Amino acid sequence: MNRALVMLVSFAALASCSPVEIPERDMPSIAPPDRFTESGGDVQPPAEWWRAYGDPTLDAQVESALSSNLDLRQAWSRLAQAAAVARITGASLLPEIDLTSSASRNRGDTSSSVTYSSSWAVGFGLSWEVDLWRKIANQTEAAVLAARASRQDVEHTALLLSGTVTETWFTIREQAELLNVIEDQIRLSKKLLQAVEYRYANGLADALQVYQQRQQLEGVRVQLPPARATLETSLNALMVLQGNPPEALDLALIEASLPPLPPLPILGSPAALVESRPDLRAARDRLAAADHEVAAAVANMLPTISFSLGYDFLSSSFASPFNSGMASVGGSLLQPLFDSDRRGAEVVRRRAIVQERLDAFSEAFLSALREVEDALDRERNQVELLAEITAQIELSERQLQAARTSYTDGVAEYLDVINAVQIQQSLQRQQVSAHKQLLTYRASLYRAIGGTWMNELMPPPVDVELERQAGTPVGEENEV
């Protein structure tokens, strides 16, 4: 029997090979272009891209969100689940050892007497399915790759979160600056109203001009409620992004100005996006996992060998020592013969999943390329727009000065002054919004080119403990 066991193990070791060759798929099926349509800048952005704006308050807001955001915490929990699945799947590679125990009390009746007998047993049992065709190994590798993809999902969630927090913070500062601009415009409109009322009191203006200026003043004041509402709701959104309930904040603590646009960063090559973007790495890992699942499905159509070992310590009385024993060795061979092509259909299904994920990987890569190109195009055109608005503001100041002079000299109507004021003030508000939009386009570019700062992310303490219990270092690449 020992010889048979040795032969069985030796045969399993020699025959353990995958029936399907696992392809290497480092890049999508779409050939990447050699370069982006724009060359980009020559400045290396900081590892944590939002620090390029030089705003310590923004840095603190992003760090707070990365440590407490509930979407990110859910992603960490999903990662712990995937790590546990990988651990569960990989456990089948090793034998399973069980401790068994049993006890019985029997009574026998005869015509002359009653007899009793007892038996006690404690034993150990070992069972093991030989991974003859690397079915279990491929299933385990697929589970590990799925866990690694979940880690990439965490990093992608963090990348998107950093962008959302940054854009929300820019909206807050935009509205705070816009409120200051509107307050300045209200003060200017009040001065104009006082001047018109003075002229009216001295018979130099009529009531229509007074009403026109009052209407212009109210037209500026009406801009305040929407700006306050956007500011307050953006603050609420920021609090929720940081895992906190909305609360009132001191608006005086918010700097009422937007930072300048940082220098254009180095873009790198389009092919480098596969490594710098966590969503692309996740798509690639899920594609690789699907390849291993195909190999496991093919192996499931081939013979399966398993064997068991056992030894029981026996006793006829609990008070007496276990004075006898019984050993057992068993093996089995299973070859599927007829299953209505269930296993064959599973192979077809798995291969279709591979094709689906290959196409999904390629589509994600194309989307990443588009995001970079879109961000570059929008920023370039937004720079032109902002320059045009700035030039128009300079012209509007001259127009307003000329209109006031002509009105004072009696050459022009006061409506010309109203129109000039309205044009100037509208352009001033547009300038603030255009500047904010330019900053968010740059944030979109930073996110689109990805980075490596997410690799250093650590889960919250609760999720660290879940990872430890799962037994798989999901923050690292795992090999089976």
Phi, psi and omega per residue, in radians:
M1 nan -0.683 3.104
N2 -1.074 -0.700 3.125
R3 -1.115 -0.700 3.130
A4 -1.125 -0.668 3.124
L5 -1.146 -0.757 3.125
V6 -1.076 -0.742 3.138
M7 -1.114 -0.680 -3.125
L8 -1.114 -0.809 -3.133
V9 -1.150 -0.715 3.134
S10 -1.098 -0.754 3.121
F11 -1.093 -0.687 -3.136
A12 -1.149 -0.705 -3.130
A13 -1.154 -0.701 -3.120
L14 -1.250 -0.605 -3.036
A15 -1.559 -0.100 -3.044
S16 -1.257 1.674 3.113
C17 -2.631 2.722 -3.106
S18 -1.438 2.339 3.130
P19 -1.345 -0.146 -3.111
V20 -2.241 2.302 3.089
E21 -1.362 2.254 -3.125
I22 -1.476 2.069 -3.123
P23 -1.314 2.712 3.023
E24 -1.598 2.152 -3.111
R25 -2.255 1.340 -3.128
D26 -1.406 -0.439 -3.081
M27 -2.213 2.733 3.099
P28 -1.203 2.998 3.134
S29 -1.259 -0.276 3.100
I30 -1.461 2.170 3.102
A31 -1.214 2.150 -3.115
P32 -1.250 2.572 3.052
P33 -1.180 2.836 -3.115
D34 -1.223 -0.551 -3.090
R35 -2.734 2.893 3.032
F36 -1.344 2.849 -3.101
T37 -1.146 -0.402 3.048
E38 -2.036 2.547 -3.063
S39 -1.313 -0.338 -3.102
G40 1.395 -3.003 -3.113
G41 -1.680 -2.924 3.128
D42 -2.144 0.384 -3.128
V43 -1.911 2.249 3.078
Q44 -1.417 2.054 -3.134
P45 -1.201 2.744 3.080
P46 -1.100 2.737 -3.115
A47 -0.972 -0.786 3.054
E48 -1.621 1.737 -2.851
W49 -1.013 -0.550 -3.060
W50 -1.184 -0.306 3.112
R51 -1.242 -0.217 3.099
A52 -1.098 -0.386 -3.122
Y53 -1.402 -0.203 3.099
G54 1.141 0.659 -3.108
D55 -2.082 1.751 -3.122
P56 -1.029 -0.582 3.128
T57 -1.166 -0.701 3.057
L58 -1.078 -0.744 3.116
D59 -0.979 -0.775 -3.128
A60 -1.153 -0.648 -3.136
Q61 -1.147 -0.750 -3.138
V62 -1.165 -0.763 -3.133
E63 -1.093 -0.675 3.106
S64 -1.100 -0.741 3.135
A65 -1.157 -0.699 -3.125
L66 -1.135 -0.438 -3.128
S67 -1.599 -0.339 -2.996
S68 -2.299 -0.102 -3.081
N69 -1.082 2.353 -3.043
L70 -1.312 -0.580 3.047
D71 -1.067 -0.734 3.137
L72 -1.177 -0.674 3.108
R73 -1.117 -0.659 3.081
Q74 -1.122 -0.660 3.099
A75 -1.114 -0.678 3.068
W76 -1.095 -0.691 3.138
S77 -1.161 -0.685 3.078
R78 -1.121 -0.584 3.081
L79 -1.137 -0.753 3.098
A80 -1.087 -0.650 3.088
Q81 -1.111 -0.782 -3.133
A82 -1.134 -0.629 3.097
A83 -1.144 -0.675 3.103
A84 -1.159 -0.669 3.094
V85 -1.091 -0.713 3.100
A86 -1.092 -0.697 3.111
R87 -1.134 -0.749 -3.138
I88 -1.108 -0.774 -3.115
T89 -1.148 -0.739 -3.115
G90 -1.230 -0.328 -3.130
A91 -1.105 -0.455 -3.114
S92 -1.249 -0.190 3.093
L93 -1.223 -0.429 -3.092
L94 -1.863 2.737 3.112
P95 -1.101 2.675 3.057
E96 -1.833 2.237 -3.124
I97 -2.012 2.255 -3.110
D98 -2.155 2.595 3.003
L99 -1.817 2.219 -3.134
T100 -2.127 2.663 3.063
S101 -2.608 2.617 3.131
S102 -2.659 2.736 3.102
A103 -2.581 2.518 3.122
S104 -2.567 2.644 3.100
R105 -2.317 2.066 -3.076
N106 -1.980 2.552 3.108
R107 -2.161 2.292 3.101
G108 -2.068 2.256 -3.130
D109 -1.907 2.281 2.983
T110 -2.168 3.091 -3.125
S111 -1.177 -0.394 -3.072
S112 -1.948 -0.312 -3.066
S113 -2.759 2.978 3.068
V114 -2.142 2.249 -3.128
T115 -2.082 2.639 -3.142
Y116 -2.193 2.519 3.050
S117 -2.459 2.557 -3.116
S118 -2.216 2.674 3.047
S119 -2.536 2.489 -3.139
W120 -2.317 2.488 -3.139
A121 -2.554 2.408 3.013
V122 -2.298 2.229 -3.065
G123 -2.532 2.915 3.082
F124 -2.102 2.418 3.126
G125 -2.269 2.404 3.108
L126 -2.117 2.282 3.070
S127 -2.300 2.524 -3.055
W128 -2.713 2.234 2.977
E129 -1.641 2.086 -3.138
V130 -1.215 2.214 -3.135
D131 -1.399 1.257 -2.960
L132 -1.112 -0.688 -3.070
W133 -2.056 0.402 -3.131
R134 1.031 0.545 3.080
K135 -1.123 -0.885 -3.111
I136 -1.185 -0.673 3.135
A137 -1.087 -0.715 3.119
N138 -1.212 -0.655 3.070
Q139 -1.109 -0.692 3.123
T140 -1.168 -0.764 3.116
E141 -1.080 -0.681 3.088
A142 -1.089 -0.710 3.133
A143 -1.177 -0.669 3.100
V144 -1.134 -0.734 3.097
L145 -1.127 -0.644 3.079
A146 -1.130 -0.674 3.088
A147 -1.154 -0.690 3.106
R148 -1.142 -0.656 3.066
A149 -1.112 -0.615 3.083
S150 -1.133 -0.614 3.049
R151 -1.103 -0.734 3.089
Q152 -1.107 -0.599 3.082
D153 -1.097 -0.695 3.078
V154 -1.038 -0.824 -3.115
E155 -1.137 -0.657 3.108
H156 -1.168 -0.689 3.078
T157 -1.068 -0.720 3.109
A158 -1.135 -0.686 3.121
L159 -1.106 -0.809 3.108
L160 -1.124 -0.674 -3.139
L161 -1.105 -0.754 3.136
S162 -1.050 -0.675 3.111
G163 -1.190 -0.722 -3.134
T164 -1.129 -0.753 3.124
V165 -1.107 -0.760 -3.129
T166 -1.090 -0.803 -3.138
E167 -1.150 -0.663 3.092
T168 -1.124 -0.704 3.132
W169 -1.158 -0.670 3.089
F170 -1.130 -0.643 3.078
T171 -1.100 -0.701 3.116
I172 -1.085 -0.830 -3.132
R173 -1.211 -0.573 3.076
E174 -1.075 -0.834 -3.100
Q175 -1.207 -0.599 3.073
A176 -1.130 -0.737 3.086
E177 -1.175 -0.678 3.135
L178 -1.112 -0.664 3.097
L179 -1.092 -0.700 3.087
N180 -1.120 -0.711 3.116
V181 -1.095 -0.773 -3.131
I182 -1.119 -0.703 3.111
E183 -1.086 -0.710 3.081
D184 -1.117 -0.695 3.124
Q185 -1.153 -0.632 3.099
I186 -1.123 -0.722 3.117
R187 -1.101 -0.728 3.104
L188 -1.110 -0.755 -3.126
S189 -1.130 -0.603 3.097
K190 -1.163 -0.693 3.110
K191 -1.117 -0.715 3.096
L192 -1.109 -0.682 3.121
L193 -1.125 -0.729 3.111
Q194 -1.089 -0.681 3.138
A195 -1.146 -0.732 3.140
V196 -1.170 -0.727 3.121
E197 -1.129 -0.625 3.093
Y198 -1.126 -0.774 3.118
R199 -1.125 -0.640 3.125
Y200 -1.154 -0.692 3.141
A201 -1.146 -0.448 -3.137
N202 -1.766 0.224 3.052
G203 1.305 0.296 -3.125
L204 -1.724 -0.081 3.120
A205 -2.525 2.773 3.141
D206 -1.810 3.031 -3.084
A207 -1.131 -0.533 3.139
L208 -1.040 -0.736 -3.135
Q209 -1.129 -0.623 3.086
V210 -1.134 -0.780 3.129
Y211 -1.135 -0.656 3.118
Q212 -1.084 -0.731 -3.136
Q213 -1.249 -0.619 3.081
R214 -1.108 -0.710 3.101
Q215 -1.115 -0.692 3.112
Q216 -1.105 -0.702 3.107
L217 -1.091 -0.775 3.137
E218 -1.165 -0.550 3.091
G219 -1.128 -0.484 3.054
V220 -1.395 -0.757 -3.119
R221 -1.043 -0.549 -3.096
V222 -1.188 -0.230 3.103
Q223 -1.355 -0.292 -3.062
L224 -1.196 -0.887 -3.093
P225 -1.008 -0.780 3.117
P226 -1.087 -0.669 3.136
A227 -1.146 -0.738 3.101
R228 -1.118 -0.725 -3.129
A229 -1.101 -0.758 3.121
T230 -1.135 -0.693 3.107
L231 -1.095 -0.824 -3.080
E232 -1.198 -0.722 3.128
T233 -1.208 -0.537 3.070
S234 -1.196 -0.660 3.051
L235 -1.106 -0.712 3.082
N236 -1.061 -0.765 3.134
A237 -1.086 -0.697 3.133
L238 -1.108 -0.715 3.119
M239 -1.077 -0.752 -3.127
V240 -1.177 -0.676 3.092
L241 -1.048 -0.503 3.135
Q242 -1.603 0.175 3.099
G243 1.317 0.435 -3.110
N244 -2.144 2.669 3.042
P245 -1.234 2.637 3.105
P246 -1.038 2.446 3.109
E247 -2.568 2.784 3.139
A248 -1.314 2.356 3.107
L249 -2.056 2.711 3.094
D250 -1.307 1.934 -3.095
L251 -1.150 -0.339 3.123
A252 -1.192 -0.353 3.134
L253 -1.385 -0.205 -3.114
I254 -1.586 2.176 3.120
E255 -1.207 2.126 -3.037
A256 -1.547 0.958 3.053
S257 -2.794 2.672 -3.135
L258 -1.698 2.546 3.141
P259 -1.269 2.826 3.075
P260 -1.255 2.830 3.120
L261 -1.288 2.202 3.107
P262 -1.165 2.843 3.086
P263 -1.070 2.631 -3.134
L264 -1.119 2.278 -3.063
P265 -1.423 2.905 2.982
I266 -1.176 2.308 -3.073
L267 -1.576 -0.525 -3.033
G268 1.340 -2.954 -3.130
S269 -1.654 2.663 3.092
P270 -1.015 -0.647 -3.131
A271 -1.114 -0.471 -3.118
A272 -1.200 -0.266 3.125
L273 -1.059 -0.523 -3.111
V274 -1.056 -0.593 3.140
E275 -1.591 -0.484 -3.071
S276 -1.569 -0.253 -3.124
R277 -1.843 2.071 -3.126
P278 -1.135 -0.517 3.122
D279 -1.175 -0.594 3.095
L280 -1.270 -0.667 3.084
R281 -1.122 -0.652 3.110
A282 -1.146 -0.734 3.111
A283 -1.100 -0.670 3.122
R284 -1.177 -0.710 3.127
D285 -1.160 -0.663 3.125
R286 -1.214 -0.560 3.040
L287 -1.145 -0.784 3.106
A288 -1.094 -0.664 3.098
A289 -1.093 -0.677 3.124
A290 -1.137 -0.642 3.072
D291 -1.070 -0.733 3.121
H292 -1.194 -0.580 3.096
E293 -1.164 -0.580 3.058
V294 -1.111 -0.793 3.126
A295 -1.077 -0.693 3.116
A296 -1.162 -0.651 3.135
A297 -1.179 -0.663 3.079
V298 -1.163 -0.743 3.129
A299 -1.094 -0.485 3.135
N300 -1.191 -0.250 3.103
M301 -1.526 -0.135 -3.051
L302 -1.768 2.967 -3.087
P303 -1.047 2.586 3.097
T304 -2.094 2.294 3.128
I305 -2.050 2.339 3.055
S306 -2.491 2.675 3.085
F307 -2.541 2.906 -3.078
S308 -2.461 2.629 3.041
L309 -2.254 2.545 3.114
G310 -2.705 2.636 3.052
Y311 -2.576 2.251 -3.137
D312 -2.032 2.308 3.000
F313 -1.614 2.187 -3.000
L314 -1.992 2.630 3.046
S315 -2.694 2.565 3.096
S316 -1.585 -0.083 3.133
S317 -2.597 2.418 3.140
F318 -1.164 -0.477 -3.131
A319 -1.342 -0.421 -3.114
S320 -1.652 2.691 -3.133
P321 -1.190 2.832 3.092
F322 -1.290 1.789 -2.991
N323 -1.784 0.156 3.096
S324 -2.622 2.873 -3.127
G325 -2.622 2.912 3.133
M326 -2.523 2.179 3.139
A327 -1.851 2.654 3.114
S328 -2.516 2.478 3.063
V329 -2.317 2.312 -3.118
G330 -2.493 2.681 3.086
G331 -2.556 2.738 -3.141
S332 -2.550 2.632 3.079
L333 -2.221 2.198 -3.124
L334 -2.098 2.134 3.061
Q335 -2.133 1.932 3.110
P336 -1.062 2.295 3.134
L337 -1.938 -0.819 -3.112
F338 -2.527 2.086 3.103
D339 -2.415 0.457 -3.116
S340 1.015 0.550 3.113
D341 1.114 0.478 3.118
R342 -1.111 -0.810 -3.131
R343 -1.179 -0.658 3.090
G344 -1.118 -0.681 3.107
A345 -1.160 -0.567 3.100
E346 -1.162 -0.650 3.081
V347 -1.112 -0.770 3.104
V348 -1.049 -0.764 -3.137
R349 -1.082 -0.762 -3.120
R350 -1.139 -0.669 3.108
R351 -1.182 -0.594 3.066
A352 -1.163 -0.625 3.089
I353 -1.123 -0.692 3.095
V354 -1.026 -0.822 -3.131
Q355 -1.114 -0.707 3.117
E356 -1.066 -0.784 -3.103
R357 -1.274 -0.523 3.040
L358 -1.122 -0.759 3.099
D359 -1.163 -0.642 3.107
A360 -1.147 -0.687 3.073
F361 -1.068 -0.792 3.137
S362 -1.144 -0.713 3.132
E363 -1.143 -0.718 3.109
A364 -1.096 -0.642 3.110
F365 -1.155 -0.761 3.086
L366 -1.079 -0.698 3.112
S367 -1.115 -0.668 3.107
A368 -1.119 -0.757 3.084
L369 -1.048 -0.753 -3.132
R370 -1.127 -0.691 -3.138
E371 -1.063 -0.722 3.102
V372 -1.126 -0.854 -3.117
E373 -1.105 -0.715 3.124
D374 -1.087 -0.753 -3.136
A375 -1.108 -0.707 3.113
L376 -1.135 -0.776 -3.129
D377 -1.124 -0.777 -3.117
R378 -1.144 -0.716 -3.141
E379 -1.130 -0.791 -3.130
R380 -1.022 -0.800 -3.131
N381 -1.257 -0.553 3.110
Q382 -1.213 -0.614 3.054
V383 -1.052 -0.762 3.103
E384 -1.112 -0.740 3.132
L385 -1.082 -0.782 -3.122
L386 -1.111 -0.669 3.095
A387 -1.131 -0.703 3.113
E388 -1.136 -0.729 3.134
I389 -1.110 -0.741 3.127
T390 -1.066 -0.732 3.114
A391 -1.137 -0.672 3.123
Q392 -1.157 -0.612 3.124
I393 -1.111 -0.724 3.099
E394 -1.075 -0.746 3.108
L395 -1.153 -0.669 -3.119
S396 -1.151 -0.576 3.095
E397 -1.135 -0.725 3.093
R398 -1.165 -0.691 3.128
Q399 -1.101 -0.735 -3.133
L400 -1.131 -0.738 3.127
Q401 -1.096 -0.734 3.133
A402 -1.167 -0.689 -3.141
A403 -1.144 -0.693 3.133
R404 -1.180 -0.681 3.122
T405 -1.146 -0.782 3.132
S406 -1.115 -0.658 3.123
Y407 -1.179 -0.736 3.135
T408 -1.102 -0.619 3.134
D409 -1.420 -0.045 3.125
G410 1.372 0.254 -3.119
V411 -1.518 -0.615 -3.047
A412 -2.069 2.799 3.065
E413 -1.395 2.771 3.137
Y414 -1.199 -0.380 3.101
L415 -1.054 -0.521 3.090
D416 -1.146 -0.646 3.077
V417 -1.145 -0.766 3.134
I418 -1.026 -0.818 -3.120
N419 -1.087 -0.727 -3.137
A420 -1.136 -0.700 3.115
V421 -1.141 -0.785 -3.125
Q422 -1.102 -0.727 3.118
I423 -1.091 -0.805 -3.121
Q424 -1.099 -0.810 -3.082
Q425 -1.194 -0.639 3.079
S426 -1.107 -0.720 3.126
L427 -1.153 -0.653 3.111
Q428 -1.088 -0.718 3.109
R429 -1.215 -0.685 3.092
Q430 -1.078 -0.620 -3.121
Q431 -1.098 -0.734 3.117
V432 -1.102 -0.825 -3.118
S433 -1.153 -0.658 3.133
A434 -1.170 -0.657 3.099
H435 -1.116 -0.760 3.114
K436 -1.105 -0.722 -3.137
Q437 -1.121 -0.636 3.094
L438 -1.094 -0.727 3.127
L439 -1.137 -0.664 3.141
T440 -1.245 -0.562 3.053
Y441 -1.123 -0.679 3.081
R442 -1.153 -0.676 3.076
A443 -1.056 -0.684 3.090
S444 -1.089 -0.651 3.107
L445 -1.159 -0.775 3.113
Y446 -1.017 -0.769 3.140
R447 -1.160 -0.653 -3.071
A448 -1.162 -0.588 -3.132
I449 -1.497 -0.113 3.029
G450 1.276 -2.536 -3.093
G451 2.753 -3.040 -3.108
T452 -2.069 -0.037 -3.075
W453 -1.106 -0.451 -3.127
M454 -1.189 -0.371 -3.132
N455 -1.096 -0.417 -3.091
E456 -1.563 0.001 -3.113
L457 -1.120 2.440 3.074
M458 -2.075 2.483 -3.121
P459 -1.261 2.810 3.038
P460 -1.047 2.830 -3.071
P461 -0.944 -0.687 -3.135
V462 -1.098 -0.731 -3.112
D463 -1.301 -0.488 3.033
V464 -1.070 -0.756 3.124
E465 -1.138 -0.664 3.089
L466 -1.093 -0.723 3.109
E467 -1.091 -0.750 -3.128
R468 -1.090 -0.722 3.124
Q469 -1.191 -0.568 3.103
A470 -1.171 -0.488 3.046
G471 1.430 0.124 -3.134
T472 -2.089 2.119 3.120
P473 -1.266 1.389 -2.980
V474 -1.203 -0.205 3.076
G475 -1.380 -0.111 -3.114
E476 -2.114 2.916 3.044
E477 -1.370 2.367 -3.074
N478 -1.979 2.506 3.078
E479 -2.107 2.459 3.109
V480 -1.818 nan nan
